[in-house]
C-alpha cells in the first residue's frame, strides 16, 4: 500500500497537473476535434515552460547550493522552488498570449499560477498545507468551469476525479504527509482559485489579464 501511495503521489504531483490537464482536454474532451498540429504546438509550449525549464532551473540551483534533491527541502528552498515555477508559469502565459491561444486554454496556466501563489502565501503560516490536493482541487474546479462554459454534462468526469481526490488524499495520509484539515484546505484553495479564473460566472481575472 505504501508503494502504491508513493506512485499515486508522484503521478498526480502538482507539477504535472498543467500538462495532464491539457492532455485530458485534447484527447478526452470536446477539444479532441482540434487539429493535431495545433495540439502539438500548445502541448510543446506547456511542456517546455511548466516542466522542462523549471526542472533545469531547480537542478542548477541544487548544484550551486550543493544539496541533494532526493532529500526533503528546507523551508527557504521550497520558496525558491515556488518562485522558479511561478516565473516559468508566467512566461508560459506570455508565450501562449503571443501565440494567440484562446483564453480558456491560457486560463489553465493562469489558474495554476494563482493556486501556486495562494498556496505559497498560506504555507507561511500553515506550512503543511497539501499542494497535491490543491492541484487535484484545481482539476475539479476546471471540469466544473468548462462544463458551464461549453455546456456539457460533467457528472461522470466529476465522479472520477472526486474519487481520485479521495485516493490521493488517502495516499498522502498513509505517507504521513498531511492531516485531514491540510488536505481539505488544499482542495478548497485549488477549487476556488480555478473557478475564479475559468468559470464564466466569475472569471473577471481572466477577462482582465487575458483579454
C-alpha positions in Angstrom: 0.0 0.0 0.0 2.8 2.4 0.8 4.4 1.8 -2.6 1.1 2.4 -4.3 0.6 5.6 -2.3 4.1 6.8 -3.4 3.3 6.1 -7.1 -0.1 7.9 -6.9 1.6 10.9 -5.2 4.2 11.1 -7.9 1.9 10.7 -10.9 -0.5 13.3 -9.6 2.1 15.7 -8.2 1.0 19.3 -8.7 4.0 19.9 -11.1 2.3 17.6 -13.6 -1.2 19.0 -13.3 -1.0 21.6 -16.1 0.3 19.2 -18.8 -2.0 16.4 -17.6 -5.0 18.9 -17.9 -4.1 19.8 -21.5 -3.7 16.1 -22.4 -7.2 15.4 -20.9 -8.7 18.3 -22.8 -7.1 17.4 -26.2 -7.7 13.7 -26.1 -10.7 13.0 -23.9 -12.9 16.1 -24.1 -14.8 18.0 -26.8 -11.5 19.7 -27.8 -10.3 16.4 -29.3 -11.6 17.8 -32.7 -8.8 20.4 -32.7 -6.2 19.6 -35.5 -3.2 17.6 -34.4 -0.6 20.2 -35.3 -2.3 22.7 -33.1 -2.4 20.3 -30.2 1.3 19.6 -30.5 2.1 23.3 -30.7 0.2 24.1 -27.5 1.5 21.0 -25.6 5.0 21.9 -26.6 4.7 25.3 -25.0 3.1 23.9 -21.9 5.7 21.1 -21.6 8.7 23.4 -22.0 7.5 26.1 -19.6 5.8 24.1 -16.9 8.2 21.1 -16.7 11.4 21.3 -18.7 12.6 24.8 -17.8 11.6 24.6 -14.1 13.3 21.2 -13.7 16.5 22.5 -15.4 16.5 25.6 -13.2 15.9 23.6 -10.0 18.7 21.2 -10.9 21.1 24.1 -11.5 20.0 25.7 -8.2 20.6 22.4 -6.4 24.0 22.0 -7.9 25.0 25.6 -7.0 23.8 25.3 -3.4 25.1 21.7 -3.2 22.1 20.0 -1.7 20.6 16.6 -2.8 17.2 16.8 -4.5 16.3 13.3 -3.1 16.0 14.7 0.4 13.2 16.9 1.8 13.8 20.6 1.1 14.1 23.2 3.8 11.5 25.9 4.0 13.6 28.6 2.2 14.4 26.1 -0.5 10.7 25.4 -1.0 10.1 29.1 -1.7 12.9 29.2 -4.2 11.2 26.3 -6.0 7.9 28.0 -5.9 9.5 31.2 -7.3 11.0 29.1 -10.2 7.7 27.5 -11.0 5.9 30.9 -10.7 8.3 32.6 -13.2 8.0 29.6 -15.5 4.2 29.7 -15.5 4.3 33.5 -16.1 6.5 33.1 -19.1 4.3 30.3 -20.3 1.3 32.7 -20.2 3.3 35.3 -22.2 4.2 32.6 -24.8 0.7 31.4 -25.1 -0.6 35.0 -25.4 1.8 35.8 -28.2 0.8 32.6 -29.9 -2.9 33.8 -29.8 -4.0 30.7 -27.9 -7.6 31.0 -26.7 -8.1 32.4 -23.2 -9.8 29.3 -21.9 -6.5 27.4 -22.5 -4.3 30.2 -21.3 -6.6 30.4 -18.3 -5.5 26.9 -17.2 -1.9 28.2 -16.7 -3.2 31.4 -15.1 -5.2 29.2 -12.7 -2.2 27.1 -11.9 -0.2 30.3 -11.2 -2.9 31.6 -8.9 -3.1 28.3 -7.0 0.7 28.3 -6.6 0.8 31.9 -5.3 -2.0 31.4 -2.8 -0.5 28.2 -1.5 2.9 29.8 -1.2 1.4 32.7 0.9 -0.7 30.4 3.1 2.2 28.0 3.7 4.0 30.8 5.5 1.6 30.3 8.4 0.4 26.8 7.6 3.5 25.0 6.2 1.9 21.6 5.8 -0.9 22.6 3.6 -1.4 19.9 0.9 -0.3 21.3 -2.5 -1.1 17.9 -4.0 -4.8 18.4 -3.0 -4.7 22.0 -4.3 -3.7 20.6 -7.7 -6.5 18.0 -7.9 -8.9 20.6 -6.5 -7.9 22.8 -9.4 -8.7 20.0 -11.8 -12.2 19.5 -10.3 -12.8 23.3 -10.5 -11.7 23.2 -14.1 -14.2 20.4 -15.0 -17.0 22.4 -13.4 -15.9 25.6 -15.2 -15.5 24.0 -18.6 -18.9 22.2 -18.3 -20.6 25.5 -17.7 -18.6 27.3 -20.4 -19.2 24.8 -23.1 -22.4 23.2 -22.0 -21.7 19.5 -21.4 -22.6 17.1 -18.7 -19.6 16.7 -16.3 -21.1 14.1 -13.9 -19.0 11.1 -14.8 -15.8 13.1 -15.0 -16.6 14.8 -11.7 -17.3 11.4 -10.1 -14.0 10.0 -11.4 -11.8 12.9 -10.3 -13.6 13.2 -6.9 -12.8 9.5 -6.4 -9.2 10.2 -7.5 -9.0 13.1 -5.0 -10.1 10.7 -2.2 -7.5 8.2 -3.2 -4.8 10.9 -3.4 -5.8 12.3 0.0 -5.7 8.8 1.5 -2.2 8.2 -0.1 -0.9 11.5 1.4 -2.3 10.5 4.8 -0.8 7.0 4.5 2.6 8.5 3.8 2.1 10.7 7.0 2.5 13.9 5.0 -0.8 15.7 5.9 -3.7 15.7 8.2 -7.4 15.9 7.1 -7.6 19.7 7.6 -4.5 20.2 5.5 -6.0 18.0 2.7 -9.3 19.8 2.8 -7.7 23.2 2.9 -5.6 22.4 -0.2 -8.5 21.1 -2.3 -10.6 24.1 -1.3 -7.9 26.5 -2.5 -7.4 24.7 -5.8 -11.1 24.5 -6.5 -11.9 28.1 -5.6 -8.9 29.6 -7.5 -9.7 27.7 -10.6 -13.4 28.8 -10.5 -12.3 32.4 -10.1 -10.2 32.2 -13.3 -12.2 29.9 -15.6 -15.9 29.8 -14.6 -18.0 32.1 -16.8 -19.8 33.5 -13.7 -16.7 34.8 -12.1 -13.8 34.8 -14.5 -13.1 38.5 -14.2 -9.4 37.9 -13.6 -9.1 36.1 -17.0 -11.1 38.8 -18.7 -8.8 41.5 -17.3 -5.4 39.7 -17.8 -6.1 37.6 -20.9 -8.3 39.9 -23.0 
